[in-house]
Amino acid sequence: MEAAIGEALLDPEIVIQSRSDDQARLYYRSYTGTPVGEKLLCVVVKISPGDAFVLTAYLTDRRKRGEIIWTAQP
């Protein structure tokens, strides 16, 4: 799902600030055609001064709680 990771970063449905790491943000996007059915793809990005990188990406049934930083416009 490499292409989906890029898509989630470029066009997320919602971005949430991690509750456990002030420098991490969770980018979510819904997908119906995953190998395990309809799921949310979560891409966790660590952001520090002058740098940002993907920590992990995973499929999930629901978003984690945290402060919503950004949502897509309908």
C-alpha distance (Angstrom), angle and dihedral (degrees) to the residues before:
residue distance angle dihedral
M1 . . .
E2 3.80 . .
A3 3.81 93.1 .
A4 3.80 90.2 50.9
I5 3.81 90.5 54.5
G6 3.79 90.6 55.2
E7 3.80 90.7 46.1
A8 3.81 91.8 50.4
L9 3.80 90.1 52.5
L10 3.82 95.0 45.8
D11 3.81 97.4 39.8
P12 3.83 111.1 18.0
E13 3.80 122.8 173.0
I14 3.79 91.3 -143.0
V15 3.81 138.4 -1.5
I16 3.81 119.8 -152.1
Q17 3.80 129.5 -168.7
S18 3.80 110.4 -123.8
R19 3.80 114.3 -112.0
S20 3.80 92.4 -149.8
D21 3.82 100.6 44.2
D22 3.81 123.0 36.9
Q23 3.81 90.5 -156.9
A24 3.82 96.5 51.9
R25 3.79 127.5 88.5
L26 3.80 127.4 -172.3
Y27 3.81 117.5 -140.4
Y28 3.83 114.1 -161.0
R29 3.79 132.0 -166.1
S30 3.83 129.8 166.2
Y31 3.80 122.3 -122.5
T32 3.80 129.7 -175.8
G33 3.81 101.1 -173.7
T34 3.80 101.1 59.7
P35 3.81 121.5 132.3
V36 3.83 87.9 -106.4
G37 3.80 99.4 43.0
E38 3.79 130.6 -105.9
K39 3.81 109.3 -0.7
L40 3.78 144.6 146.8
L41 3.77 117.3 -108.8
C42 3.80 111.6 -140.8
V43 3.80 118.3 -163.4
V44 3.81 113.5 -170.0
V45 3.80 114.1 -151.6
K46 3.81 125.0 -170.1
I47 3.80 111.7 -148.0
S48 3.79 122.9 -165.2
P49 3.80 131.6 159.6
G50 3.80 107.1 -63.2
D51 3.81 95.3 -2.6
A52 3.79 143.0 69.7
F53 3.80 129.5 175.3
V54 3.79 140.5 168.2
L55 3.79 112.7 -100.8
T56 3.81 97.1 -175.7
A57 3.78 144.4 -32.5
Y58 3.78 127.9 -146.6
L59 3.80 144.1 163.2
T60 3.79 117.8 -111.2
D61 3.80 142.4 168.9
R62 3.81 96.1 -130.1
R63 3.77 143.8 18.6
K64 3.77 122.5 -102.5
R65 3.77 118.1 -115.0
G66 3.76 119.5 -101.8
E67 3.77 143.4 106.9
I68 3.79 112.6 -46.9
I69 3.81 107.9 -127.2
W70 3.80 98.7 177.8
T71 3.83 140.6 0.6
A72 3.79 130.1 -167.8
Q73 3.78 117.7 -107.3
P74 3.83 113.7 -116.0
